[in-house]
Amino acid sequence: MAFEASERARARSLIESLAEAGVDLRSGVDPALLAIEAGLQAELEAWGRRQTESGGRDAAALAAARRRYVGPAERTIADGDCT
């Protein structure tokens, strides 16, 4: 668990550094993957809105969605399967 958290933090730091350097992280990425990412992001944002509107009562659903989507996406990126 601690190792995974550390690796996620390192990945976020790398992405932030690349963004600050002006690197286009989506350049050359398969358009199908970009479409999947956009759909998942929209779904997470919708759950976030529902959580806000429900006064936080939907926190468990948002946490479950993040585990369902964010973890596999991070593993795909870490494995290099996103190109």
Secondary structure, 3 states (H helix, E strand, C coil): CHHHHHHHHHHHHHHHHHHHCCCCCCCCCCHHHHHHHHHHHHHHHHHHHHHHHCCCCCHHHHHHHHHHHHHHHHHHHHHCCCC
